[in-house]
Each structure stands twice: as structure tokens, then as C-alpha cells.
Amino acid sequence: MTPVRGRSTRRRWAVLAGVVVLVLVAGLTAWQAIGDGTGSPADADPTRPNANASTGPAVPDGFAACGAELCPTTPLCWGGLVAISGTAMPPRKANCAGEHSWETFAAVRRPDDAADLPQDELLAHHTIAAACSASVLAARSAEPTRSRAWVRDAWPIELPADQGWLVHCLARPESGGSKGPAFRPA
């Protein structure tokens, strides 16, 4: 008995429809795994400081992941910091071996909801406050008893090549400057 032509055509259409569905499901799965078209995974928001290192954004050059924070791999020291009408100006790098005012002890990706905060309000933001806490400062300090009373601040610094912003957790002695790095590299 020869198959009826109508059944054969319906079977081909059913197989073709099944293939189309499989391709769509595979494509959707791949799109979700790759992300939203920006090149980063959809669940790895680069502004989320607690992003898992395995799924999160790349760690910026000069930093290593250390818990919820990013820690400098070499000491980062800064001269005076200037904010004009609440807007932080780019800081001037200083030689850590010489006299300097501020040193980065940790950093965090700037949260989206902190993008419009004036510089002097950054340290009050819950995510930034946790990253720049006295306990993180003590954990990163080469001499915790010496740096325990240091003044802490948070300073936004833009990363190169449109990689976003980091908020640097800075510290300095209560009076005067510092000489030599005070915080251990990651």
C-alpha cells in the first residue's frame, strides 16, 4: 500500500515545525546565556558589587576580587581630592613610596542608584558603606592599629574604555599625610 500524499506532506510540516521550535528554544537559551546583547551575561550586572566572579563582569586591571569588594593588586595612592558642587573631579595619582594624602584600600562597582549621588553622599549608600567600612579597612591594612582612626571616604573614578565606574574606598591619617603604602595588595 502506498502512502497517501496528504499524510506525507503533513508529516513533513510537523517535522519542520518541530525543528523550528527546537531552533527557537536553542536560540532563546543561547541569548539568555550570553546576555542582553551587550556582551555580558544578563545576570551579571556590572554595577552589582556582589556579582559572582564566575558569572560577573571582568575584574578591572589593577584589581582582584576579594569578597564583595575589589582590592588593588598594587598600592594606589592619591594627592588631594577636589569636589566642585558635589561633583568629584578625577584625582591626581601620587607615588605611594612618597608623601601622599589618600590610599585606596578597596573599591566597588558604582551601583546604578548611586550614579547621581553627590560625592559627599556616596559613603552613606548601603552598598558603598559596606565596601568602605572600618572592618574592610582593618582587614586590608598592613598595620590595623595604626590605620584604625584613619578618615574614610568614597571617590568615584571612571574606568578606561567605557568599562563603567568604580567607587574607590579611600583612607588617610586624621591629620597630615602618609608615607609608604598602608594597605596590603591583593
Backbone as JSON Lines, residues from 0, in Angstrom:
{"i":0,"aa":"M","n":[0.83,-1.16,0.0],"ca":[0.0,0.0,0.0],"c":[0.89,1.24,0.0]}
{"i":1,"aa":"T","n":[0.61,2.13,-0.88],"ca":[1.4,3.35,-0.98],"c":[0.8,4.42,-0.09]}
{"i":2,"aa":"P","n":[1.7,5.23,0.57],"ca":[1.2,6.26,1.46],"c":[0.44,7.32,0.69]}
{"i":3,"aa":"V","n":[-0.52,7.87,1.37],"ca":[-1.31,8.95,0.79],"c":[-0.47,10.21,0.82]}
{"i":4,"aa":"R","n":[-0.5,10.92,-0.28],"ca":[0.33,12.11,-0.42],"c":[0.04,13.15,0.67]}
{"i":5,"aa":"G","n":[-1.17,13.35,1.08],"ca":[-1.54,14.32,2.11],"c":[-0.9,14.03,3.44]}
{"i":6,"aa":"R","n":[-0.84,12.73,3.82],"ca":[-0.2,12.35,5.09],"c":[1.28,12.65,5.07]}
{"i":7,"aa":"S","n":[1.93,12.38,3.96],"ca":[3.36,12.62,3.82],"c":[3.66,14.11,3.96]}
{"i":8,"aa":"T","n":[2.86,14.92,3.35],"ca":[3.06,16.37,3.42],"c":[2.84,16.86,4.85]}
{"i":9,"aa":"R","n":[1.8,16.36,5.52],"ca":[1.54,16.77,6.9],"c":[2.68,16.34,7.82]}
{"i":10,"aa":"R","n":[3.2,15.15,7.58],"ca":[4.31,14.67,8.4],"c":[5.53,15.56,8.21]}
{"i":11,"aa":"R","n":[5.83,15.95,6.97],"ca":[6.96,16.86,6.72],"c":[6.76,18.19,7.42]}
{"i":12,"aa":"W","n":[5.55,18.74,7.34],"ca":[5.27,20.02,8.01],"c":[5.41,19.88,9.52]}
{"i":13,"aa":"A","n":[5.0,18.76,10.07],"ca":[5.11,18.53,11.52],"c":[6.58,18.46,11.93]}
{"i":14,"aa":"V","n":[7.39,17.75,11.13],"ca":[8.83,17.66,11.41],"c":[9.47,19.03,11.29]}
{"i":15,"aa":"L","n":[9.13,19.77,10.23],"ca":[9.68,21.11,10.03],"c":[9.29,22.03,11.19]}
{"i":16,"aa":"A","n":[8.05,21.97,11.64],"ca":[7.6,22.78,12.77],"c":[8.37,22.41,14.03]}
{"i":17,"aa":"G","n":[8.6,21.13,14.23],"ca":[9.38,20.68,15.38],"c":[10.8,21.21,15.34]}
{"i":18,"aa":"V","n":[11.41,21.19,14.16],"ca":[12.77,21.71,14.0],"c":[12.8,23.2,14.3]}
{"i":19,"aa":"V","n":[11.81,23.93,13.78],"ca":[11.74,25.38,14.02],"c":[11.61,25.66,15.51]}
{"i":20,"aa":"V","n":[10.77,24.91,16.21],"ca":[10.6,25.09,17.65],"c":[11.92,24.82,18.37]}
{"i":21,"aa":"L","n":[12.62,23.75,18.0],"ca":[13.9,23.44,18.63],"c":[14.93,24.54,18.39]}
{"i":22,"aa":"V","n":[14.97,25.07,17.18],"ca":[15.9,26.16,16.86],"c":[15.57,27.4,17.69]}
{"i":23,"aa":"L","n":[14.29,27.72,17.81],"ca":[13.89,28.87,18.61],"c":[14.24,28.69,20.08]}
{"i":24,"aa":"V","n":[13.99,27.5,20.62],"ca":[14.32,27.23,22.03],"c":[15.84,27.32,22.23]}
{"i":25,"aa":"A","n":[16.61,26.74,21.32],"ca":[18.07,26.8,21.42],"c":[18.55,28.25,21.32]}
{"i":26,"aa":"G","n":[17.98,29.01,20.42],"ca":[18.36,30.42,20.27],"c":[18.04,31.24,21.5]}
{"i":27,"aa":"L","n":[16.86,31.02,22.08],"ca":[16.47,31.74,23.29],"c":[17.39,31.37,24.44]}
{"i":28,"aa":"T","n":[17.7,30.1,24.57],"ca":[18.61,29.66,25.63],"c":[19.98,30.28,25.46]}
{"i":29,"aa":"A","n":[20.49,30.31,24.24],"ca":[21.8,30.93,23.99],"c":[21.76,32.42,24.28]}
{"i":30,"aa":"W","n":[20.68,33.09,23.89],"ca":[20.56,34.53,24.14],"c":[20.57,34.81,25.64]}
{"i":31,"aa":"Q","n":[19.87,33.99,26.42],"ca":[19.85,34.19,27.86],"c":[21.21,33.92,28.47]}
{"i":32,"aa":"A","n":[21.93,32.94,27.95],"ca":[23.25,32.62,28.48],"c":[24.26,33.71,28.13]}
{"i":33,"aa":"I","n":[24.18,34.25,26.94],"ca":[25.13,35.27,26.51],"c":[24.79,36.61,27.12]}
{"i":34,"aa":"G","n":[23.53,36.94,27.2],"ca":[23.14,38.2,27.81],"c":[22.19,38.95,26.93]}
{"i":35,"aa":"D","n":[22.15,40.24,27.18],"ca":[21.18,41.09,26.51],"c":[21.73,41.77,25.28]}
{"i":36,"aa":"G","n":[22.77,41.24,24.72],"ca":[23.35,41.85,23.52],"c":[24.48,42.81,23.82]}
{"i":37,"aa":"T","n":[24.78,43.02,25.11],"ca":[25.86,43.94,25.47],"c":[27.17,43.21,25.66]}
{"i":38,"aa":"G","n":[27.15,41.9,25.55],"ca":[28.38,41.13,25.71],"c":[28.58,40.63,27.13]}
{"i":39,"aa":"S","n":[27.69,40.99,28.05],"ca":[27.83,40.49,29.41],"c":[26.63,39.63,29.74]}
{"i":40,"aa":"P","n":[26.8,38.65,30.63],"ca":[25.67,37.81,30.99],"c":[24.55,38.66,31.58]}
{"i":41,"aa":"A","n":[23.32,38.27,31.31],"ca":[22.17,39.05,31.78],"c":[22.14,39.15,33.29]}
{"i":42,"aa":"D","n":[22.61,38.11,33.99],"ca":[22.54,38.15,35.44],"c":[23.8,38.75,36.06]}
{"i":43,"aa":"A","n":[24.7,39.26,35.27],"ca":[25.94,39.81,35.79],"c":[25.98,41.31,35.56]}
{"i":44,"aa":"D","n":[25.12,42.03,36.24],"ca":[25.07,43.48,36.14],"c":[26.39,44.05,36.63]}
{"i":45,"aa":"P","n":[27.13,44.78,35.79],"ca":[28.44,45.27,36.21],"c":[28.38,46.28,37.34]}
{"i":46,"aa":"T","n":[27.22,46.8,37.66],"ca":[27.11,47.74,38.77],"c":[26.75,47.05,40.07]}
{"i":47,"aa":"R","n":[26.48,45.74,39.99],"ca":[26.14,44.99,41.19],"c":[27.43,44.56,41.85]}
{"i":48,"aa":"P","n":[27.76,45.1,43.03],"ca":[29.05,44.81,43.64],"c":[29.22,43.39,44.11]}
{"i":49,"aa":"N","n":[28.17,42.68,44.38],"ca":[28.29,41.32,44.88],"c":[28.21,40.29,43.77]}
{"i":50,"aa":"A","n":[28.46,40.7,42.55],"ca":[28.4,39.77,41.42],"c":[29.39,38.64,41.64]}
{"i":51,"aa":"N","n":[28.95,37.44,41.38],"ca":[29.81,36.27,41.49],"c":[30.92,36.38,40.46]}
{"i":52,"aa":"A","n":[32.15,36.17,40.88],"ca":[33.29,36.34,39.98],"c":[33.2,35.43,38.76]}
{"i":53,"aa":"S","n":[32.56,34.27,38.9],"ca":[32.5,33.35,37.76],"c":[31.47,33.78,36.73]}
{"i":54,"aa":"T","n":[30.45,34.55,37.15],"ca":[29.45,34.99,36.19],"c":[29.45,36.5,36.04]}
{"i":55,"aa":"G","n":[30.18,37.19,36.89],"ca":[30.18,38.65,36.9],"c":[31.08,39.22,35.82]}
{"i":56,"aa":"P","n":[31.13,40.53,35.79],"ca":[31.95,41.19,34.8],"c":[33.43,40.96,35.1]}
{"i":57,"aa":"A","n":[34.24,41.21,34.12],"ca":[35.68,41.06,34.3],"c":[36.16,42.01,35.39]}
{"i":58,"aa":"V","n":[37.11,41.56,36.16],"ca":[37.7,42.41,37.19],"c":[38.6,43.41,36.47]}
{"i":59,"aa":"P","n":[38.47,44.7,36.8],"ca":[39.28,45.72,36.11],"c":[40.77,45.49,36.34]}
{"i":60,"aa":"D","n":[41.57,45.92,35.37],"ca":[43.02,45.84,35.51],"c":[43.46,46.54,36.79]}
{"i":61,"aa":"G","n":[44.41,45.95,37.48],"ca":[44.93,46.55,38.7],"c":[44.16,46.17,39.95]}
{"i":62,"aa":"F","n":[43.12,45.32,39.8],"ca":[42.31,44.9,40.94],"c":[42.15,43.39,40.92]}
{"i":63,"aa":"A","n":[41.82,42.86,42.08],"ca":[41.48,41.44,42.22],"c":[40.21,41.36,43.05]}
{"i":64,"aa":"A","n":[39.39,40.37,42.78],"ca":[38.19,40.18,43.58],"c":[38.6,39.73,44.97]}
{"i":65,"aa":"C","n":[38.0,40.35,45.97],"ca":[38.28,39.94,47.36],"c":[36.99,40.09,48.15]}
{"i":66,"aa":"G","n":[36.2,39.03,48.13],"ca":[34.88,39.09,48.75],"c":[33.96,39.91,47.88]}
{"i":67,"aa":"A","n":[33.17,40.77,48.5],"ca":[32.25,41.62,47.76],"c":[32.95,42.83,47.16]}
{"i":68,"aa":"E","n":[34.2,43.04,47.55],"ca":[34.94,44.2,47.08],"c":[35.94,43.82,45.99]}
{"i":69,"aa":"L","n":[36.54,44.85,45.45],"ca":[37.7,44.71,44.58],"c":[38.87,45.31,45.34]}
{"i":70,"aa":"C","n":[40.0,44.62,45.32],"ca":[41.16,45.12,46.05],"c":[42.29,45.4,45.08]}
{"i":71,"aa":"P","n":[42.99,46.52,45.28],"ca":[44.11,46.84,44.39],"c":[45.2,45.78,44.48]}
{"i":72,"aa":"T","n":[45.78,45.44,43.33],"ca":[46.88,44.47,43.32],"c":[48.21,45.14,43.61]}
{"i":73,"aa":"T","n":[48.27,46.44,43.44],"ca":[49.42,47.24,43.85],"c":[48.86,48.47,44.55]}
{"i":74,"aa":"P","n":[49.61,49.06,45.46],"ca":[49.07,50.22,46.18],"c":[48.67,51.35,45.22]}
{"i":75,"aa":"L","n":[47.53,51.98,45.52],"ca":[47.04,53.13,44.76],"c":[46.96,54.32,45.7]}
{"i":76,"aa":"C","n":[47.76,55.33,45.45],"ca":[47.81,56.5,46.31],"c":[47.43,57.74,45.51]}
{"i":77,"aa":"W","n":[46.89,58.72,46.24],"ca":[46.33,59.9,45.6],"c":[46.76,61.15,46.36]}
{"i":78,"aa":"G","n":[46.88,62.25,45.59],"ca":[47.11,63.56,46.2],"c":[45.78,64.06,46.73]}
{"i":79,"aa":"G","n":[45.64,65.36,46.84],"ca":[44.39,65.94,47.32],"c":[43.23,65.62,46.4]}
{"i":80,"aa":"L","n":[42.05,65.54,46.97],"ca":[40.83,65.27,46.22],"c":[40.01,66.55,46.17]}
{"i":81,"aa":"V","n":[39.4,66.8,45.02],"ca":[38.61,68.01,44.84],"c":[37.22,67.64,44.34]}
{"i":82,"aa":"A","n":[36.2,68.2,44.98],"ca":[34.82,68.06,44.52],"c":[34.27,69.47,44.33]}
{"i":83,"aa":"I","n":[33.67,69.72,43.19],"ca":[33.09,71.02,42.88],"c":[31.58,70.85,42.81]}
{"i":84,"aa":"S","n":[30.88,71.54,43.68],"ca":[29.41,71.45,43.77],"c":[28.94,70.0,43.86]}
{"i":85,"aa":"G","n":[29.65,69.2,44.65],"ca":[29.26,67.81,44.85],"c":[29.74,66.85,43.77]}
{"i":86,"aa":"T","n":[30.39,67.37,42.74],"ca":[30.89,66.52,41.66],"c":[32.38,66.26,41.88]}
{"i":87,"aa":"A","n":[32.73,64.99,42.01],"ca":[34.12,64.6,42.23],"c":[34.94,64.82,40.96]}
{"i":88,"aa":"M","n":[36.05,65.47,41.11],"ca":[36.98,65.65,40.0],"c":[37.94,64.45,39.99]}
{"i":89,"aa":"P","n":[38.47,64.11,38.81],"ca":[39.43,62.99,38.77],"c":[40.61,63.28,39.7]}
{"i":90,"aa":"P","n":[40.97,62.31,40.54],"ca":[42.07,62.54,41.48],"c":[43.43,62.5,40.79]}
{"i":91,"aa":"R","n":[44.41,63.06,41.48],"ca":[45.78,63.05,40.98],"c":[46.51,61.89,41.66]}
{"i":92,"aa":"K","n":[47.06,60.98,40.83],"ca":[47.81,59.85,41.39],"c":[49.07,60.38,42.07]}
{"i":93,"aa":"A","n":[49.45,59.7,43.14],"ca":[50.66,60.05,43.88],"c":[51.52,58.8,44.03]}
{"i":94,"aa":"N","n":[52.8,59.01,44.22],"ca":[53.74,57.93,44.44],"c":[53.53,57.41,45.87]}
{"i":95,"aa":"C","n":[53.19,56.15,46.0],"ca":[52.92,55.58,47.32],"c":[54.16,55.54,48.21]}
{"i":96,"aa":"A","n":[55.34,55.49,47.62],"ca":[56.56,55.47,48.43],"c":[56.82,56.84,49.05]}
{"i":97,"aa":"G","n":[56.3,57.88,48.42],"ca":[56.48,59.24,48.92],"c":[55.27,59.7,49.72]}
{"i":98,"aa":"E","n":[55.28,60.96,50.05],"ca":[54.19,61.57,50.8],"c":[52.92,61.61,49.94]}
{"i":99,"aa":"H","n":[51.81,61.19,50.51],"ca":[50.53,61.23,49.81],"c":[49.42,61.42,50.83]}
{"i":100,"aa":"S","n":[48.26,61.82,50.34],"ca":[47.14,62.06,51.24],"c":[46.26,60.83,51.41]}
{"i":101,"aa":"W","n":[45.82,60.23,50.33],"ca":[44.83,59.17,50.35],"c":[45.37,57.89,49.72]}
{"i":102,"aa":"E","n":[44.82,56.76,50.17],"ca":[45.18,55.48,49.57],"c":[43.91,54.65,49.42]}
{"i":103,"aa":"T","n":[43.8,53.96,48.27],"ca":[42.66,53.07,48.04],"c":[42.89,51.77,48.8]}
{"i":104,"aa":"F","n":[41.93,51.4,49.67],"ca":[42.06,50.12,50.36],"c":[41.1,49.08,49.77]}
{"i":105,"aa":"A","n":[40.09,49.52,49.04],"ca":[39.15,48.62,48.36],"c":[38.39,49.46,47.34]}
{"i":106,"aa":"A","n":[37.6,48.8,46.52],"ca":[36.75,49.51,45.55],"c":[35.53,48.64,45.29]}
{"i":107,"aa":"V","n":[34.53,49.25,44.7],"ca":[33.29,48.55,44.36],"c":[32.76,49.19,43.08]}
{"i":108,"aa":"R","n":[32.13,48.38,42.24],"ca":[31.49,48.96,41.06],"c":[30.39,49.9,41.53]}
{"i":109,"aa":"R","n":[30.29,51.05,40.89],"ca":[29.29,52.03,41.31],"c":[27.89,51.5,41.02]}
{"i":110,"aa":"P","n":[27.05,51.39,42.06],"ca":[25.67,50.94,41.84],"c":[24.91,51.95,40.98]}
{"i":111,"aa":"D","n":[23.97,51.45,40.2],"ca":[23.15,52.33,39.34],"c":[22.48,53.43,40.15]}
{"i":112,"aa":"D","n":[21.95,53.06,41.33],"ca":[21.23,54.06,42.1],"c":[22.14,55.05,42.83]}
{"i":113,"aa":"A","n":[23.44,54.94,42.63],"ca":[24.39,55.9,43.21],"c":[24.99,56.8,42.14]}
{"i":114,"aa":"A","n":[24.6,56.6,40.88],"ca":[25.21,57.36,39.78],"c":[25.0,58.87,39.91]}
{"i":115,"aa":"D","n":[23.87,59.28,40.44],"ca":[23.58,60.71,40.54],"c":[23.8,61.28,41.93]}
{"i":116,"aa":"L","n":[24.36,60.48,42.83],"ca":[24.61,60.99,44.18],"c":[25.8,61.94,44.17]}
{"i":117,"aa":"P","n":[25.71,63.03,44.92],"ca":[26.9,63.89,45.08],"c":[28.0,63.09,45.77]}
{"i":118,"aa":"Q","n":[29.23,63.45,45.53],"ca":[30.36,62.71,46.09],"c":[30.26,62.59,47.6]}
{"i":119,"aa":"D","n":[29.86,63.63,48.29],"ca":[29.83,63.59,49.75],"c":[28.7,62.73,50.32]}
{"i":120,"aa":"E","n":[27.84,62.17,49.47],"ca":[26.78,61.27,49.93],"c":[27.05,59.81,49.57]}
{"i":121,"aa":"L","n":[28.13,59.54,48.84],"ca":[28.4,58.17,48.4],"c":[28.62,57.21,49.58]}
{"i":122,"aa":"L","n":[29.33,57.67,50.58],"ca":[29.65,56.79,51.7],"c":[28.42,56.4,52.5]}
{"i":123,"aa":"A","n":[27.3,57.12,52.33],"ca":[26.05,56.78,53.02],"c":[25.25,55.72,52.26]}
{"i":124,"aa":"H","n":[25.58,55.47,51.0],"ca":[24.87,54.46,50.2],"c":[25.2,53.09,50.78]}
{"i":125,"aa":"H","n":[24.18,52.25,51.01],"ca":[24.37,50.98,51.72],"c":[25.43,50.07,51.1]}
{"i":126,"aa":"T","n":[25.47,49.95,49.8],"ca":[26.45,49.07,49.15],"c":[27.86,49.63,49.3]}
{"i":127,"aa":"I","n":[27.99,50.92,49.1],"ca":[29.3,51.57,49.21],"c":[29.76,51.59,50.66]}
{"i":128,"aa":"A","n":[28.83,51.86,51.58],"ca":[29.17,51.87,53.01],"c":[29.71,50.51,53.45]}
{"i":129,"aa":"A","n":[29.12,49.43,52.95],"ca":[29.59,48.09,53.32],"c":[31.0,47.84,52.76]}
{"i":130,"aa":"A","n":[31.22,48.25,51.52],"ca":[32.54,48.03,50.89],"c":[33.62,48.88,51.53]}
{"i":131,"aa":"C","n":[33.25,50.07,51.99],"ca":[34.22,51.02,52.54],"c":[34.17,51.08,54.06]}
{"i":132,"aa":"S","n":[33.72,50.03,54.68],"ca":[33.54,50.01,56.13],"c":[34.88,49.98,56.87]}
{"i":133,"aa":"A","n":[34.82,50.32,58.15],"ca":[36.0,50.26,59.0],"c":[36.55,48.84,59.1]}
{"i":134,"aa":"S","n":[35.67,47.84,59.05],"ca":[36.14,46.46,59.14],"c":[36.89,46.04,57.87]}
{"i":135,"aa":"V","n":[36.45,46.5,56.71],"ca":[37.18,46.21,55.47],"c":[38.53,46.94,55.5]}
{"i":136,"aa":"L","n":[38.53,48.19,55.97],"ca":[39.79,48.94,56.09],"c":[40.76,48.18,56.99]}
{"i":137,"aa":"A","n":[40.3,47.71,58.14],"ca":[41.17,46.98,59.06],"c":[41.69,45.68,58.45]}
{"i":138,"aa":"A","n":[40.83,44.98,57.72],"ca":[41.23,43.72,57.09],"c":[42.27,43.94,56.01]}
{"i":139,"aa":"R","n":[42.24,45.07,55.35],"ca":[43.17,45.35,54.25],"c":[44.45,46.05,54.73]}
{"i":140,"aa":"S","n":[44.45,46.55,55.95],"ca":[45.56,47.34,56.47],"c":[46.77,46.48,56.8]}
{"i":141,"aa":"A","n":[47.94,47.01,56.49],"ca":[49.19,46.35,56.87],"c":[49.42,46.5,58.38]}
{"i":142,"aa":"E","n":[48.9,47.59,58.96],"ca":[49.01,47.85,60.39],"c":[47.66,48.34,60.91]}
{"i":143,"aa":"P","n":[46.73,47.43,61.22],"ca":[45.37,47.83,61.61],"c":[45.32,48.8,62.79]}
{"i":144,"aa":"T","n":[46.21,48.66,63.76],"ca":[46.16,49.58,64.91],"c":[46.52,51.0,64.47]}
{"i":145,"aa":"R","n":[47.42,51.13,63.51],"ca":[47.82,52.45,63.01],"c":[46.7,53.1,62.2]}
{"i":146,"aa":"S","n":[46.01,52.31,61.39],"ca":[45.01,52.89,60.48],"c":[43.59,52.88,61.04]}
{"i":147,"aa":"R","n":[43.4,52.38,62.24],"ca":[42.05,52.27,62.82],"c":[41.33,53.62,62.86]}
{"i":148,"aa":"A","n":[42.02,54.69,63.16],"ca":[41.39,56.01,63.28],"c":[41.47,56.82,61.99]}
{"i":149,"aa":"W","n":[41.89,56.2,60.91],"ca":[42.01,56.95,59.66],"c":[40.64,57.39,59.17]}
{"i":150,"aa":"V","n":[40.63,58.5,58.46],"ca":[39.42,59.04,57.85],"c":[39.13,58.23,56.59]}
{"i":151,"aa":"R","n":[37.88,57.8,56.44],"ca":[37.48,57.05,55.25],"c":[36.63,57.94,54.35]}
{"i":152,"aa":"D","n":[36.71,57.69,53.05],"ca":[35.88,58.4,52.09],"c":[35.65,57.49,50.89]}
{"i":153,"aa":"A","n":[34.7,57.86,50.06],"ca":[34.39,57.11,48.84],"c":[34.54,58.08,47.67]}
{"i":154,"aa":"W","n":[35.24,57.64,46.63],"ca":[35.53,58.53,45.5],"c":[35.26,57.8,44.18]}
{"i":155,"aa":"P","n":[34.38,58.35,43.33],"ca":[34.11,57.7,42.04],"c":[35.23,57.97,41.05]}
{"i":156,"aa":"I","n":[35.68,56.93,40.39],"ca":[36.73,57.06,39.37],"c":[36.3,56.24,38.16]}
{"i":157,"aa":"E","n":[36.27,56.89,37.02],"ca":[35.83,56.22,35.79],"c":[36.91,55.29,35.29]}
{"i":158,"aa":"L","n":[36.49,54.1,34.88],"ca":[37.42,53.13,34.28],"c":[37.64,53.48,32.82]}
{"i":159,"aa":"P","n":[38.77,53.09,32.25],"ca":[39.02,53.39,30.83],"c":[38.12,52.56,29.91]}
{"i":160,"aa":"A","n":[38.0,53.0,28.7],"ca":[37.32,52.26,27.61],"c":[35.87,51.89,27.94]}
{"i":161,"aa":"D","n":[35.12,52.83,28.47],"ca":[33.69,52.62,28.72],"c":[33.4,51.38,29.56]}
{"i":162,"aa":"Q","n":[34.24,51.1,30.54],"ca":[34.03,49.94,31.43],"c":[33.2,50.31,32.65]}
{"i":163,"aa":"G","n":[32.75,51.53,32.73],"ca":[31.93,51.95,33.86],"c":[32.75,52.71,34.9]}
{"i":164,"aa":"W","n":[32.23,52.7,36.11],"ca":[32.83,53.45,37.21],"c":[33.11,52.53,38.39]}
{"i":165,"aa":"L","n":[34.18,52.83,39.09],"ca":[34.45,52.23,40.39],"c":[34.32,53.32,41.43]}
{"i":166,"aa":"V","n":[33.86,52.95,42.6],"ca":[33.92,53.85,43.74],"c":[35.07,53.32,44.58]}
{"i":167,"aa":"H","n":[36.13,54.14,44.69],"ca":[37.29,53.75,45.48],"c":[37.01,54.05,46.94]}
{"i":168,"aa":"C","n":[37.33,53.1,47.79],"ca":[37.26,53.29,49.24],"c":[38.63,53.81,49.64]}
{"i":169,"aa":"L","n":[38.66,55.04,50.09],"ca":[39.91,55.72,50.4],"c":[40.06,55.92,51.9]}
{"i":170,"aa":"A","n":[41.3,56.03,52.33],"ca":[41.58,56.34,53.73],"c":[42.83,57.19,53.81]}
{"i":171,"aa":"R","n":[42.9,57.99,54.85],"ca":[44.07,58.83,55.12],"c":[44.19,59.02,56.62]}
{"i":172,"aa":"P","n":[45.4,59.36,57.08],"ca":[45.52,59.66,58.51],"c":[44.64,60.86,58.88]}
{"i":173,"aa":"E","n":[44.25,60.92,60.14],"ca":[43.37,62.0,60.58],"c":[44.0,63.37,60.35]}
{"i":174,"aa":"S","n":[45.3,63.46,60.5],"ca":[45.99,64.73,60.2],"c":[47.27,64.42,59.44]}
{"i":175,"aa":"G","n":[47.6,65.29,58.53],"ca":[48.81,65.11,57.73],"c":[48.64,64.06,56.67]}
{"i":176,"aa":"G","n":[49.75,63.68,56.1],"ca":[49.74,62.69,55.03],"c":[50.32,61.38,55.51]}
{"i":177,"aa":"S","n":[50.56,60.52,54.58],"ca":[51.12,59.21,54.86],"c":[52.31,59.01,53.95]}
{"i":178,"aa":"K","n":[53.24,58.18,54.39],"ca":[54.38,57.86,53.55],"c":[54.5,56.35,53.51]}
{"i":179,"aa":"G","n":[54.57,55.82,52.3],"ca":[54.62,54.37,52.13],"c":[53.22,53.81,52.1]}
{"i":180,"aa":"P","n":[53.04,52.65,51.46],"ca":[51.71,52.06,51.38],"c":[51.25,51.55,52.74]}
{"i":181,"aa":"A","n":[49.99,51.8,53.06],"ca":[49.42,51.37,54.33],"c":[48.58,50.11,54.19]}
{"i":182,"aa":"F","n":[48.21,49.75,52.95],"ca":[47.32,48.63,52.74],"c":[47.99,47.56,51.9]}
{"i":183,"aa":"R","n":[47.69,46.31,52.27],"ca":[48.28,45.17,51.57],"c":[47.67,45.03,50.19]}
{"i":184,"aa":"P","n":[48.49,44.78,49.18],"ca":[47.94,44.48,47.85],"c":[47.22,43.12,47.88]}
{"i":185,"aa":"A","n":[46.27,42.97,46.98],"ca":[45.52,41.7,46.91],"c":[46.4,40.62,46.34]}
